[in-house]
Amino acid sequence: MPLANEDRALAFAISDTAQILRKSFNERARHLRLTQAQYRTLIFLDRQQGITQSELARLLEIRPITLTRQLDLLAANQMIERRINPDDRRSFKLYLTDNAEPVLREIRAIGAAIMKKSTQGLSAQSKKQLTTMLMHIKDNLMQDEAS
């Protein structure tokens, strides 16, 4: 069944907006010399210090081998450290180092500036409604993936 014009417009608006947000962030963060995947890894790890590599891979929705490569680079830059998991000596728990904090501050500042510009002219209530609607769409899609 073909999409109605409103559905098509919404789908393109979401996709185009996400693409422009990523591009804008990458351009502003170029000086940090990290990949978008590495930014995401740092942000997720900041939220859940002490998570295992397999749990983090699942949250990031990437294969563990892909995450291992990212973690190797972040460890080489001394932004993360792996510690033996006391519950399972075959796995590691991940922690940010003090070297990651300036990078995370910069990432947050860039993200805040982009969101300020992108939501210019929207009231707090409108932003809340938009967030609620997008989360609803995301939840619907996540249910499909779980099935």
C-alpha positions as CSV (number, residue, x, y, z in Angstrom):
1,M,0.0,0.0,0.0
2,P,1.5,3.4,-1.0
3,L,2.2,5.9,1.7
4,A,-0.2,8.8,2.0
5,N,1.3,12.2,1.2
6,E,1.3,13.2,4.9
7,D,3.1,9.9,5.9
8,R,5.6,10.3,3.2
9,A,6.3,13.9,4.2
10,L,6.7,12.9,7.8
11,A,9.0,10.0,7.0
12,F,11.2,12.3,4.9
13,A,11.2,15.1,7.5
14,I,12.4,12.7,10.2
15,S,15.0,11.1,8.0
16,D,16.3,14.4,6.6
17,T,16.4,16.1,10.0
18,A,18.4,13.2,11.5
19,Q,20.8,13.3,8.6
20,I,21.3,17.1,8.9
21,L,21.7,16.9,12.7
22,R,24.5,14.2,12.3
23,K,26.2,16.2,9.6
24,S,26.1,19.4,11.6
25,F,27.5,17.6,14.7
26,N,30.3,16.0,12.7
27,E,31.3,19.3,11.1
28,R,31.4,21.1,14.5
29,A,33.2,18.2,16.2
30,R,35.8,17.5,13.5
31,H,38.6,19.0,15.6
32,L,38.1,16.2,18.2
33,R,39.3,13.7,15.6
34,L,36.8,11.0,16.7
35,T,34.3,9.1,14.7
36,Q,30.6,9.4,15.2
37,A,30.6,5.8,16.5
38,Q,33.2,6.8,19.1
39,Y,31.2,9.8,20.2
40,R,28.2,7.6,20.7
41,T,30.3,5.0,22.6
42,L,31.6,7.7,25.0
43,I,28.1,9.1,25.5
44,F,26.5,5.7,26.3
45,L,29.4,4.8,28.5
46,D,29.1,8.1,30.4
47,R,25.5,7.1,31.2
48,Q,26.4,3.6,32.4
49,Q,29.9,3.4,33.8
50,G,30.9,-0.2,34.6
51,I,28.8,-1.8,31.8
52,T,30.3,-4.8,30.1
53,Q,31.4,-4.7,26.5
54,S,28.6,-7.1,25.4
55,E,25.9,-5.0,27.2
56,L,27.3,-1.8,25.6
57,A,27.3,-3.4,22.1
58,R,23.7,-4.4,22.6
59,L,22.7,-0.8,23.6
60,L,24.6,0.7,20.7
61,E,23.0,-1.9,18.4
62,I,26.3,-3.0,16.9
63,R,28.3,-6.2,16.8
64,P,30.7,-6.9,19.6
65,I,33.6,-7.1,17.2
66,T,32.8,-3.6,15.9
67,L,32.7,-2.2,19.4
68,T,36.0,-3.9,20.3
69,R,37.7,-1.9,17.6
70,Q,36.2,1.4,18.8
71,L,37.1,0.6,22.4
72,D,40.7,-0.3,21.3
73,L,41.0,3.2,19.8
74,L,39.5,4.9,22.8
75,A,41.8,3.0,25.1
76,A,44.8,3.9,23.0
77,N,43.7,7.6,23.4
78,Q,43.4,6.9,27.2
79,M,39.7,7.8,27.3
80,I,38.4,4.5,28.5
81,E,39.8,1.6,30.6
82,R,38.8,-2.0,30.7
83,R,38.7,-3.7,34.1
84,I,38.2,-7.4,34.7
85,N,34.6,-8.2,35.6
86,P,34.7,-9.7,39.1
87,D,31.5,-11.6,38.3
88,D,32.9,-13.1,35.1
89,R,36.6,-13.1,34.5
90,R,36.1,-13.7,30.8
91,S,34.6,-10.2,30.3
92,F,35.5,-6.6,31.1
93,K,33.7,-3.7,32.6
94,L,34.2,-0.3,30.9
95,Y,35.0,3.0,32.6
96,L,35.8,6.5,31.3
97,T,39.1,8.0,32.3
98,D,39.6,11.6,33.3
99,N,40.9,12.2,29.7
100,A,37.4,11.6,28.4
101,E,35.7,14.4,30.4
102,P,37.0,17.4,28.3
103,V,35.8,15.5,25.2
104,L,32.4,14.8,26.7
105,R,32.1,18.5,27.8
106,E,32.8,19.5,24.2
107,I,30.4,16.9,22.8
108,R,27.6,18.2,25.1
109,A,28.3,21.8,24.2
110,I,28.2,21.1,20.5
111,G,24.9,19.1,20.9
112,A,23.4,21.9,23.0
113,A,24.3,24.6,20.4
114,I,22.8,22.5,17.6
115,M,19.6,21.8,19.5
116,K,19.3,25.5,20.5
117,K,19.5,26.5,16.8
118,S,17.4,23.7,15.5
119,T,14.5,24.3,18.0
120,Q,14.7,28.1,17.7
121,G,11.1,29.5,17.7
122,L,9.6,26.4,19.5
123,S,8.2,26.8,22.9
124,A,9.1,24.4,25.7
125,Q,5.7,22.8,25.4
126,S,6.1,22.3,21.7
127,K,9.5,20.7,22.2
128,K,8.0,18.4,24.9
129,Q,5.1,17.4,22.5
130,L,7.5,16.8,19.6
131,T,9.7,14.6,21.9
132,T,6.7,12.6,23.1
133,M,5.5,12.1,19.5
134,L,8.9,11.0,18.3
135,M,9.3,8.6,21.2
136,H,5.9,7.1,20.4
137,I,7.1,6.5,16.8
138,K,10.3,5.0,18.1
139,D,8.5,2.7,20.5
140,N,6.2,1.5,17.7
141,L,9.2,0.7,15.6
142,M,11.0,-1.0,18.4
143,Q,7.9,-3.3,19.0
144,D,8.1,-4.3,15.4
145,E,11.8,-5.2,15.8
146,A,11.2,-7.2,18.9
147,S,8.6,-9.4,17.1
